[in-house]
Amino acid sequence: MSLFSGVYVAIVTPFDDKMNVDVARLEEHVDWLIREGVDGIVPTGSVGEYATLSAEERRTVVETAIAAAAGRVPVIVGTAAPSTGMAVQWAEHAKQSGAAGIMALPPISYRPSEAEVIHHYESLSSVGLPIVVYNNPHDYPTDMKPAFLQKLSAIENVVAVKEFSGDIRRVHDIQRLTDLQIMIGVDDLAMEGGLFGAAGWIAGLTNVLPSESVRMFKLAQQGQLDEAIAIYRRLLPLFHWDANPRLVQAIKYSMELAGRPMGLTRPPRLPLTEEEQSDIREAYAYATSE
């Protein structure tokens, strides 16, 4: 069994009407996701709006998520930060708080050299938690292709990759070149990832429809295509929003449609346009039209 297998949810951070972190709602959301069958929780990722949180708020979100999970599922903490030193501090806090691992972007402030990326992950490895390398070349300056992941896989504690390039062919190349566990990172390739051997999926829209998402992914892993496709095709129009720069707004709006409001997003993420809301309403209605 892989260390981090199954469906992990990159959770939103709920805000109240004054745009403060809503701790009670965060606790309830984590508990609900676990009761709905997800396999793990990932706070303070991009979906969790980590970059808009103060240091105190970020600590609160991490500690609350871990306490709410209460050992029922693993919690992997996002450690992205402007500097390696700051990322290491967040990794240390995750370890002290009881996290099972960390999800770590490469340096995010500029386009680093390979040597700098390797040093960054070696520094994070020194904390002693398992590391899920996060490859997201759409939103950040570095694309860690399979040949480079092969180099990173030699670092102690680098055990997995969240693959968000959108190129499903990379799943095969990563399997060929490394022993890293592959976690699909983009929702609208989740079924293909499960079918082609990904051990896990770090999901966004699964904040909204967790049980259906878990069932679809596990059916795909088992090769039960007819059943998996029937669910996937309903979810896919909504899942496409996970690859959109407005994904956090889309997830929070979808949660409002589902009767589980999590508040607005903090600037610089501004509210959706009326046209975007209409498109999401249509996709949500289709996803729930069973």
Secondary structure in CASP SS format (residue, H / E / C, confidence):
PFRMAT SS
TARGET T0000
AUTHOR 0000-0000-0000
METHOD secondary structure of the structure
MODEL  1
M C 1.00
S C 1.00
L C 1.00
F C 1.00
S C 1.00
G E 1.00
V E 1.00
Y E 1.00
V E 1.00
A E 1.00
I C 1.00
V C 1.00
T C 1.00
P C 1.00
F E 1.00
D C 1.00
D C 1.00
K C 1.00
M C 1.00
N C 1.00
V E 1.00
D C 1.00
V H 1.00
A H 1.00
R H 1.00
L H 1.00
E H 1.00
E H 1.00
H H 1.00
V H 1.00
D H 1.00
W H 1.00
L H 1.00
I H 1.00
R H 1.00
E C 1.00
G C 1.00
V C 1.00
D C 1.00
G E 1.00
I E 1.00
V E 1.00
P C 1.00
T C 1.00
G C 1.00
S C 1.00
V C 1.00
G C 1.00
E C 1.00
Y H 1.00
A H 1.00
T H 1.00
L C 1.00
S C 1.00
A H 1.00
E H 1.00
E H 1.00
R H 1.00
R H 1.00
T H 1.00
V H 1.00
V H 1.00
E H 1.00
T H 1.00
A H 1.00
I H 1.00
A H 1.00
A H 1.00
A H 1.00
A C 1.00
G C 1.00
R C 1.00
V C 1.00
P C 1.00
V E 1.00
I E 1.00
V E 1.00
G E 1.00
T C 1.00
A C 1.00
A C 1.00
P C 1.00
S C 1.00
T H 1.00
G H 1.00
M H 1.00
A H 1.00
V H 1.00
Q H 1.00
W H 1.00
A H 1.00
E H 1.00
H H 1.00
A H 1.00
K H 1.00
Q H 1.00
S H 1.00
G C 1.00
A C 1.00
A C 1.00
G E 1.00
I E 1.00
M E 1.00
A E 1.00
L C 1.00
P C 1.00
P C 1.00
I C 1.00
S C 1.00
Y C 1.00
R C 1.00
P C 1.00
S C 1.00
E H 1.00
A H 1.00
E H 1.00
V H 1.00
I H 1.00
H H 1.00
H H 1.00
Y H 1.00
E H 1.00
S H 1.00
L H 1.00
S H 1.00
S C 1.00
V C 1.00
G C 1.00
L C 1.00
P C 1.00
I E 1.00
V E 1.00
V E 1.00
Y E 1.00
N E 1.00
N C 1.00
P C 1.00
H C 1.00
D C 1.00
Y C 1.00
P C 1.00
T C 1.00
D C 1.00
M C 1.00
K C 1.00
P H 1.00
A H 1.00
F H 1.00
L H 1.00
Q H 1.00
K H 1.00
L H 1.00
S C 1.00
A C 1.00
I C 1.00
E C 1.00
N C 1.00
V E 1.00
V E 1.00
A E 1.00
V E 1.00
K E 1.00
E E 1.00
F C 1.00
S C 1.00
G C 1.00
D C 1.00
I C 1.00
R H 1.00
R H 1.00
V H 1.00
H H 1.00
D H 1.00
I H 1.00
Q H 1.00
R H 1.00
L H 1.00
T C 1.00
D C 1.00
L C 1.00
Q E 1.00
I E 1.00
M E 1.00
I E 1.00
G C 1.00
V C 1.00
D H 1.00
D H 1.00
L H 1.00
A H 1.00
M H 1.00
E H 1.00
G H 1.00
G H 1.00
L H 1.00
F C 1.00
G C 1.00
A C 1.00
A C 1.00
G E 1.00
W E 1.00
I E 1.00
A E 1.00
G C 1.00
L H 1.00
T H 1.00
N H 1.00
V C 1.00
L C 1.00
P H 1.00
S H 1.00
E H 1.00
S H 1.00
V H 1.00
R H 1.00
M H 1.00
F H 1.00
K H 1.00
L H 1.00
A H 1.00
Q H 1.00
Q C 1.00
G C 1.00
Q C 1.00
L H 1.00
D H 1.00
E H 1.00
A H 1.00
I H 1.00
A H 1.00
I H 1.00
Y H 1.00
R H 1.00
R H 1.00
L H 1.00
L H 1.00
P H 1.00
L H 1.00
F H 1.00
H H 1.00
W H 1.00
D H 1.00
A H 1.00
N C 1.00
P C 1.00
R C 1.00
L H 1.00
V H 1.00
Q H 1.00
A H 1.00
I H 1.00
K H 1.00
Y H 1.00
S H 1.00
M H 1.00
E H 1.00
L H 1.00
A C 1.00
G C 1.00
R C 1.00
P C 1.00
M C 1.00
G C 1.00
L C 1.00
T C 1.00
R C 1.00
P C 1.00
P C 1.00
R C 1.00
L C 1.00
P C 1.00
L C 1.00
T C 1.00
E H 1.00
E H 1.00
E H 1.00
Q H 1.00
S H 1.00
D H 1.00
I H 1.00
R H 1.00
E H 1.00
A H 1.00
Y H 1.00
A H 1.00
Y H 1.00
A H 1.00
T C 1.00
S C 1.00
E C 1.00
END
